[in-house]
Structure formats: C-alpha cells, structure tokens
Amino acid sequence: MHFLVYFIFSVFLICIQTTLFPAFFRLFAQYDLLIPFVVYLTLFRSSIGVLPVILLSGCLMDLLSGGIIGIHIATYILILICFRTATVYFHFKNSILFQMVIILSVLMENIIFGMVISLQTITVNFSFYSGSVLVTQLIWAVISSPMVYFMFDYIFNRIDKLITGGLRERV
Amino acid sequence: MFSKKTMVAVGAVVLIGLYIIVFSFAYLRHSSVGDVATRTALFLVSPFQAAFSSSMHLIDDIWTHYFFLISVSKENDELKKKLAQAIRKNNGCREIELSNNRLVEFVKLKQQSPFHLEAAQVIARDPSPWYKTIIINKGTDDGITAGCPVIVPKGIVGYVLTASSRDAKVLLIIDRNSSVDALVQRTRARGLTQGVTRGLCRFEFALRKRDIKIGDNVVSSGFDGIYPKGIRMGYISKVIRRNSGLFQDVELTPYVDFTTLEEVMIILRPPSQDNMED
C-alpha cells in the first residue's frame, strides 16, 4: 500500500516537473523535484516500498528524459545508499539537516550528470549556462527544502494514519 | 362685537398699511440701506445655512454611501464576478487568436510543403535541465516513427527519438546529442550543427577558408539522412577564425524559440533527394 502511495506521488511530481513548471515557472523547471522526495523517503521512511519506488521513478525519469538510460536511477540509488548509511550516525529529524542533505543530493546529481555529459561529448566544457543551472538548482534547494520537509511530513503522516489507523511508519 | 362697517374700515386700513410696508421694503431693497441690511442678514445667517447644508450633505452622503452600500456591495460582488468572467473570456479569446495565428502558419506550411506533414501538440518537456527533449501527443498510430524530422514554420525543431502508440519523444537540435548536417545558404559552406543546451548550436567542422559571416542563414543539407534539404535552421551569430587550425569556431542561433514551442509538424514520409529534385 505504501509503495503504491509513494509511486503515485512520484508520478504526480514528475508530471508537475515536466508539464506545469516548464509552462508557468520556467526557472523552477530546472530543479529536480524527485530529489527532495527521494531524500525524504531515504531518511524518514522504512525500507519497505522505498527501493522499488526509487527504482521505478528513476526509470520513469530516464525514459522521459533525453539522457542515457540509468543516469537518474544511479543518482537516486546513490543518494539512498549514502544517506541511509548516514542515518546510522546522524539523526535527521531536523529541517536544517534535511536542507543540507538536499543541497548535497543536488550537488551529487549535477556532478553525476556533468561527468556523464563530459564522457558523452568527450570535451569537458563548463559554460556559464552549466554554472547558472547548478546555482539555480541550489537556490531552489535552499529555499524549498524546509517547506518541502514539512509538506511531506504532513502529507505522509496523514496517509499513514489513513492506512494504518494511527500507527506511523517510521525508520 | 364690531359692526360690519367697522370691520370693513379696519380691513381697508390694514390693507393700505400692508401696501405701504411692502412698497417701502421694495424701495428699501434697491436702496443702500436695503443692501446693507441684506448683506448683514447674509453675514449672520449664511454660516448657519452653510453648516446646515453641509450637515445635510453629510447625512445624505452617509445615507447613500453607507446604508446604501449594502446593496452596492452586492452589486459590486456581482460586477466583480462579471468582470472576472469577462477577463476569462477575453483571455480565452486572446489564446484562441494566438493559437489561430500559429495554426494559420501551420496550414500555410502544410499547403506549401512537398512533404506529408502531421501536426502535434507539445505535452511535456524534459525533466532534466541538462537534456533537451519534448514529448508530443502523436505516435505510431498516426504514422510517426523514430527518425521522423520535426519542424515548425520558422525552422527545424529536431527529430523523433522514440515513438509509442500515442506519444513520441523528440530530440531538439539544441540538445548536446543532436547533430544536423547543414549548409550556409549564401556560400554553401558545409558543417555539422551540434546543440550546446543553452538554446544555441555550434556549427562544427566549417573549414577556415570558407566565407562565413554573422547573419548568414543556415539550412539543412539533407546529407544526414534525417532532415530534408533546404529547411531553415538558424543564423550565424558568432564567428571566430583563428590563425591556426583547420576549422573556424561558428555559433548558430536557431530560428525556433524552443521555450515557447506549443505545436509542431512531423514530416511523415521524407521524400528522397531524387524526388526533391524532381
């Protein structure tokens, strides 16, 4: 059940990112909305349903994007591995830490994309455009992540209550 | 108590007296004394009259602008609704007008073009800012297959990368993975346009000895096996000719504004070069 909810939510986020934002909020379109979602699942949700959802949504993103297949899956899996491991050492129930993790994840995604593009085009070319895309994404990550944290927390707690009748699914 | 005669006499005296008074005051009005008296009266009374009048206006204002506001407020709400409806309708009309203008261009292109064209709408864009693709609402059911060129009246958009039964993914010419064999229209200098993501293309492998100037039109050469020959792509916006090296660095600005792309045309059966020449 949780898997289905997460998957529907990820499809909803992908739809917003590919249709609504490019049409109305062009600057926001540069920000990968699945990053905060993947981070939230990684840090605050149990393993059941998280890995398949991350795999499926990464696969969807890869299929919809013009990039090579597997780039989004690899990014999301890397985020999952890194920060799930970090939950052993850190307690992330804090919007500032969540913000930090999102910023790191955005950086991680852009580094992976940059490496892949550089391998594809042979020459390494860091243009002003690349810099502006990265900075825009980081700014959005900083601005939106606390809001996103509270929003996800609220939505998924409500959904948990609906599904389990008060028992929260937590790590 | 009084006799009738006495009553008539008193009445006559009173009338005469009244006449005298009236005529005396009428005379006084036109005299300086009357004038002074009038001014004095005005001076004394007019402030009270003004105060009274303004308080009447105030009451009237309160009545009309406060008590009547209940009905005015309702009317205002209705008018606001009507205005919102009118704005919505006007916006719809404006959208229809703009859409109509675009579609007229498409119809012209379809009529003038030697190719078999299929129109489609852009329904989504690439989720990643690093890649430039769009998704259109036509697929293999409409005869679209991978490799079909996609154009608009302004020029080349890209080509179909993959097609499902109802949708297709189009790789734009500004994507890093896109290459189009092209010609400078004026000098026939040949090169390969490659996307650089930020809405521009590079015109690669243009020999240094070739004459290429800023503003030159670039069209597809037809040698890449995807795009038919002679379709507009863009104009040269930057040329750097170094002292050494085989090629010159040329930047191409596409005619198509990819950020506002809403409808596209897909060339379903690109005619071969022989048919084109015929």
Interface residues (C-beta under 8 A of the other chain):
Chain A: I14 C15 Q17 T18 T19 P22 R26 A29 Q30 D32 M61 L64 S65 G66 G67 H72 F113 I117 Q120 T121 S127 F128 Y129 V133 Q137
Chain B: I123 A124 R125 D126 P127 S128 P129 W130 Y131 K132 T133 I135 L161 K169 L171 D175 R176 N177 V196 T197 R198 T259
